Amino acid sequence: EVHWVETGGGTVHAGGSLRLSCAASVMIDGSSCLGWFRQAPGKEREGVTTIVSDGVIIYVDSVKGRFTISKDSAKNTLYLQMNSLKPEDTAIYYCAAGARKWMPGVRRYRCPNIVDYTYWGQGTQVTVSS
């Protein structure tokens, strides 16, 4: 069984920072989509940021300029640096990995739908107080 374990969550005041880590029990596949997702109470799980390829990283508009995703393949670890946190960032954060596909027609890589991501961490709670 593959295990992804998130750590680094906690409670901070608005404007504070947290750094989440996701340690995998297997080598991080550089050809996979690697991302962070979050689910706030009563809301659908949403994608926060994804490494599509080494040169392509996407962020949901609400976190652009504040969050940074990175990875350390040697440590099989994915990171999410979160700065200038806002109360609306409060959620359970999950790391995940899934297969990507090259789409020749549009010359882009395509990451899977959220339900098709293969590996998921157990989640870590991030709470941002006003």
C-alpha positions as CSV (number, residue, x, y, z in Angstrom):
1,E,0.0,0.0,0.0
2,V,1.3,3.5,-0.9
3,H,1.2,6.0,1.9
4,W,1.3,9.8,1.5
5,V,1.5,11.6,4.9
6,E,0.8,15.3,5.2
7,T,2.2,17.4,8.0
8,G,2.6,21.0,8.9
9,G,-1.0,22.0,9.4
10,G,-2.2,24.0,12.3
11,T,-3.9,27.2,13.4
12,V,-2.5,30.7,12.5
13,H,-3.8,34.2,12.5
14,A,-4.7,35.9,9.2
15,G,-1.5,37.0,7.4
16,G,0.5,34.2,8.9
17,S,2.3,31.4,7.1
18,L,2.5,27.6,7.1
19,R,4.5,25.1,5.2
20,L,2.9,21.8,4.5
21,S,4.9,18.6,3.7
22,C,3.7,15.5,2.0
23,A,6.0,12.5,2.4
24,A,5.5,9.6,0.1
25,S,6.4,6.0,0.7
26,V,7.5,5.6,-2.9
27,M,9.6,7.7,-5.3
28,I,7.8,10.7,-6.6
29,D,7.3,10.2,-10.3
30,G,8.4,13.3,-12.2
31,S,6.0,12.4,-15.0
32,S,3.0,12.6,-12.8
33,C,0.7,15.5,-11.9
34,L,1.5,16.4,-8.3
35,G,-0.8,18.7,-6.5
36,W,-2.5,20.0,-3.4
37,F,-6.2,20.1,-2.9
38,R,-8.4,21.4,-0.1
39,Q,-11.8,20.9,1.2
40,A,-13.5,23.5,3.4
41,P,-16.5,22.5,5.6
42,G,-19.6,22.1,3.6
43,K,-17.8,22.7,0.3
44,E,-16.5,20.6,-2.6
45,R,-12.9,19.6,-2.7
46,E,-11.0,21.9,-5.0
47,G,-7.6,21.9,-6.6
48,V,-5.2,24.5,-5.1
49,T,-2.0,24.0,-7.1
50,T,-0.5,21.4,-9.4
51,I,2.9,20.7,-10.9
52,V,1.9,19.6,-14.4
53,S,5.5,19.4,-15.5
54,D,8.9,20.8,-14.5
55,G,8.1,24.1,-16.3
56,V,4.3,24.2,-15.8
57,I,2.7,24.9,-12.5
58,I,-0.9,26.0,-12.0
59,Y,-2.6,27.7,-9.1
60,V,-6.2,28.5,-8.4
61,D,-6.7,32.2,-8.7
62,S,-7.5,32.7,-5.0
63,V,-4.0,31.6,-4.0
64,K,-1.8,33.1,-6.7
65,G,1.0,35.1,-5.3
66,R,0.5,33.6,-1.9
67,F,1.1,29.8,-2.2
68,T,4.0,28.0,-3.7
69,I,4.2,24.3,-4.6
70,S,7.6,22.6,-4.8
71,K,9.0,19.1,-4.5
72,D,12.2,17.3,-3.4
73,S,12.4,14.1,-5.4
74,A,15.4,12.9,-3.3
75,K,13.2,13.0,-0.2
76,N,10.1,11.9,-2.0
77,T,8.4,14.9,-0.6
78,L,6.0,17.5,-1.9
79,Y,5.6,20.9,-0.2
80,L,3.2,23.7,-0.1
81,Q,4.4,27.1,1.2
82,M,1.4,29.2,2.2
83,N,1.9,32.9,3.0
84,S,-0.5,35.7,3.7
85,L,-3.1,33.2,4.8
86,K,-6.7,34.3,4.9
87,P,-9.6,32.9,6.8
88,E,-11.1,31.5,3.6
89,D,-8.0,29.3,3.3
90,T,-9.3,27.3,6.2
91,A,-9.7,23.7,5.0
92,I,-8.3,20.2,5.2
93,Y,-5.4,20.1,2.7
94,Y,-4.6,17.0,0.8
95,C,-1.6,16.1,-1.4
96,A,-2.2,13.9,-4.4
97,A,-0.6,12.4,-7.5
98,G,-2.0,11.3,-10.8
99,A,-1.1,10.4,-14.3
100,R,-0.7,13.1,-16.9
101,K,-1.4,12.7,-20.6
102,W,0.1,14.6,-23.6
103,M,-2.6,16.1,-25.8
104,P,-1.1,16.5,-29.3
105,G,-4.0,18.5,-30.6
106,V,-3.4,21.3,-28.2
107,R,0.3,20.6,-27.4
108,R,-0.4,20.5,-23.7
109,Y,-0.2,18.0,-20.9
110,R,-3.5,17.2,-19.2
111,C,-3.8,16.3,-15.6
112,P,-6.6,14.0,-14.5
113,N,-9.9,15.0,-13.0
114,I,-9.8,15.2,-9.3
115,V,-11.6,11.9,-8.9
116,D,-9.0,10.2,-11.0
117,Y,-5.9,11.2,-9.0
118,T,-4.3,7.9,-7.9
119,Y,-2.6,8.6,-4.6
120,W,-3.9,10.8,-1.7
121,G,-2.7,11.8,1.7
122,Q,-4.9,11.6,4.7
123,G,-5.2,15.3,4.9
124,T,-4.0,18.0,7.4
125,Q,-6.1,20.7,8.9
126,V,-5.3,24.3,8.3
127,T,-7.2,26.9,10.3
128,V,-6.8,30.6,9.8
129,S,-8.4,32.9,12.4
130,S,-9.4,36.5,11.8
